[in-house]
Amino acid sequence: MTLKTPVSMDTEVLVTGVAHSRRRRQLRRTTESYAFLAPTLALLLVLMIIPIVMVIGYSLQSNVILSKNGEFVGLENYLTVLGDGTFWKATSNTVVFTVVSVAAHLVLGLGFALMLNSPLIGGVPRAIFRGLYVLPWLFTVAVIAVLWRMLLAPNGVVNFLLNANIEWLASPQLALGTVTFINIWAGYPFFMVSLLAGLQGIPSDLYEAATVDGASSVQRFWNVTLPQLRPIIISLLLLDLIWTSQQFALIWMTTGGGPIDVTEVLSTYTYKLAFAKYDFSLAATSAVLVLLMSMVLAVFYVRHQKARD
């Protein structure tokens, strides 16, 4: 039998008191952390989580919003949307519009960033070029749509310079390519500014070492510049894929999804279901499908960011 001395008992009480005090401090810090997060969590709940749950619920019912009690139909709305040829036409247009836009954004953004980072351009011309190249990024979507509709009108500046009478936004053969070009013009400055910042962060020692090893300018680009920019490029590509695939305002204000569904994308298709056909159940179903597609890209983006960190 072991007898505890007064000293050992005091030590045990002291250790227990320290442990309790440490737990209280940890609990207080945890409570304070959640208290700071509470306003943001409340906004996310009200503005994002609850609307998403409501839209998912609408997609499983019929005659929602216009009637007080919607009828539960399960996956019938999803089968209806997936069996609609216009949905697949909008999906293919979205893929073409998104892939071409993102690829062009990368090529143009990287090209202009390399040019602006080149020592061959002086300070004053570089500042002028930066101002000119970033100009499309300063306009809102509404201004861009109105501007290009005026430029591409049958009696607009573009046709005047080409001495032609082309319906750029009304031609079934040219409309999708035209709105894609407008989106490319409006979006490349984001890539240019981001990649220019990445170029300026590459240590000059890497280029000097590659030059000493006899690498040409092309070899330095492929073996030094691109590997250093790869994390930024992947992040930009994933973000731009998410944003461009959900583009609505530019297309709606230029072509409205026409002519004959040539420029119909998933965002305009969903909008028309809700506010042209007033079929909010199918509109909610289309929105859920778009959400699922976007979540796939979002998962890749989050995984890339975690791997990068």
N, C-alpha and C positions, 0 to 999 in steps of 0.2 A: 504493500500500500504506500502510495506516494503522497506525502504531505506538502501542501503548498505553503511556502513561507510568505510573510507579509510583503516582501519585496517582489516575489514572483506574481502575487495577486495584483499588486499595484501596476506592475508592468503589463499584465494581461488586460487590466481595465484601461490603461493608457492606449494600448494597441487597438482595443475595441473602439475606444472613443475616436481615435484617429481614423479608423476605417469608416465609422459612421459619418464623421465630418467630411471625409473624402467623397463618400456616396452622395451626401447632401449637396456638395459643391458640383459634382457631376450632374445630378438631377437638375440643379438650378441652371447650369449651363445648357443642358438639353432643352429645358423649358424655355429659356430665353431664345434659343435658336429657333424653335418652332413658333415662338411668338413673333419673331421677325419675319418668318416665312408665311405666317397666317394670312396677311393681306394678299400676297401673291397667289397663295393656294386658293383663297376665296374667289379671286378674279378668274383663275383657271377653271374653277368649278362652275362658276356662273356663265362665263363667256365661251368656254370650250367643251367641257365634259358634259354638262347638261344638254346643250344643243346637239352634240353628237349622239347622245343616247336618244334624244327625241327624234332625230332624223332616222336613226336605225329603227326606232319603233314605227315611224310613219311608213318606212319601206316594207314593213310586214303587214300593212293594213291597206284597205281600199277606201276611197272617198273620204280621205282625211282633210282636215281644216275646213272644207266647205260644209261638212256635216259634223254634228256634235259627236257622234259615236261612229268611229271607223270600224269596219268589219275586218277581222283578222283573216288574212289569206295566206300566211306563211311565205313561202318562196315563190309564189305565183308572179309577183311583180318582177323578181329577178329573172325568171324565165321569159317574161314578156320583153324586158329590156334587152336581154342577151339574144333574143330572137328577132330583134329589130335591125333591119339592114342599115338604117340611118345611124344607129349606135356604132356599128362596126366601121361605117364610113367615117364617122367622127373620130373613132379610135385610130384608124390608119392616117387620117389627116393630122391628128395630134402627134403621132409618132414621127411622121415626115417633118412637120413643122418644128418639133422639138429637137430632133437629131441634127437636122441641117443648121438650125439656129445655134445650137450649142457648139457644134464643130466650127462654124464660122466665127463665133465669139472667141473661141480659143485661138484660132489661127490669126485673126486680126489683132486680138488683144496682145498676143505674144509678139507678133511682128512689130506693132507700134511700140510696145514696151522695150524691145531690143533696140529700136531706132532711137527712142528718147534716152536710153541709157548709154548710147554710143558716145565715145569721146570725140568722134569726128564732127559732132554738131556743137556749135558754140552755145553760150549761155542764153543770149537773146533769142536766136531761132528756136532753141529748145523750149523756152517759156511760151513762145507764140504757138508752137506746135502742140504743146500740152493743153493750152487753152482751146485750140481748135478741136483737138481730138476728144476732149472731155465734154464738149458742148452738147452732144446728144443726150448725155446723162443729166443735164440740167433741166430738160423739158419734162413736163408731165405727160402722161399717156394721152390725155385729151388734146394737148397742144400738138403732139407728134402725129396723131391721127388726122387732125384738121389740116396740119401743114402738108402732109403727104397726099391727102385727098385733093388739095388745091394744086400741088405740083403735078400729080398724075391725072388730073382731069383731061378730057379730050382737048380742051383749049388751054391746057396748062403749060408750064414752062418746059417740062420734059418733052412733050410732043412737039413743042415749038422748036426746041433744040434739035430734035431728031427729024423734024419736018415730016411728021407722021400724025395719024389720027387713030391712036390705039386706046382701047378701053382696058386699061391696066387692071382695074379693080372689078370690072364687070365681065371680063372674058373668062369663060370656064377653063381655058387653057393657061391663062396667065395669073389668075387671081391668087391662088395658093402661093405661087412663087413670089408674087408681089408683096403680100403681107409678110411672108418669111423674110424677104429682103428688108422691109421696114423694121421688123423686129431685130434683125441682125444689126442694122444701123443704130437702133436705140439701145442695144445691150452690150456692145463690145467694150465701151469705156470701163465697165465694171471689171472685166478681165484685165484691161490695159493697166489700170491703176493698181490692182492687186499684184499683178505680175511685175510691174515696175518696182513696187516696194520689195518684192522678193529678190529681184535682180540686184537691187542696191544693198541687200543684206548678205550677198554671197561674198566671202572673204577673197580679197585680191590675191592672197598667197596661193590659192588653188590654181588660178589662171597663170601665175608666174611659174609655178612648178610644172604645169602642163606645157608651157612654152619652152621651158628648159629641157623637157623631155622630147621636144621636137613635134608637139602636137600642132596641127593646123587649126585654123579658126573653126572649121566644121567639126573637127574632132573635139575641140574645147567645148563647143556647143553641146554635142551629144554626150560627152563623158564628164563634163563639169556642170554646165548650166542646167540641163534637163534633170539630172539626178538631184540637184539642189532644189529645183522648183517642183519636183514631183509631188510632195505633200500638198503644196498650195494648189497645184493644177487639179489634183483629185478632188480636193474640197470644193474648188470653184465649179468643176464639172457636175458634181452631185447637187450642189445648190442650184445651179442654173437649170439642170434637168427638172428639179422640183418646181422652180418658179415658172419656167417656160411651158411646161406641160399644163399649167393651170392658167395660162394667159387668157384673159377674157376681154378686157376693156379695149385693147388695140384692135382685135378682130371685130368686135361688136361695133366699134365706131368707124371702121373702114368698110367692111363688107357685110356685117351682120350675119355671117355664116354662109352667105350666098356667093355667087349665083348657083342655084341648083345644088346646094349642099357641098359645093366644091371646097369652101373654106370652113365648113362646119367642124368644130372641134368639140371635145367633151364638155368644156365649160359652157359654150353657147348651146349645145344640145340640151344640157340640163336646164339652162335658163329658159329655153323655149318650152320645155315640158311644163315648167312651173307657171310661167307668166304669159305664154301664148296659148297653150292647150289647157292650162289650169288643171293639169293632172299632177297634183302634188305628191301622190304616192309614187308614181314612176320617177318624178324628179328626185325624190328622196332616195330612191333605189339607185339611180344613176350617180347621185352624189356619194353614196356609200361605196359604190364601185370605184369611183375616182379616188376616194379616201384610201381604199385598200391599195390601189396602185401607187399612190404617193407614199404610203407607209413603207412599201418595199424599198423605195429610194431613201426614205428617211432612216431606215434601219441600216442600210449600207453606209450612210453618212455618219451616223453615230458610231458604228463599229470602226470606221476609218479614223474618226477623231480620237477614240479611245486608244487605238493602236498607235496613232501619232503621238499622243501624250505619253 
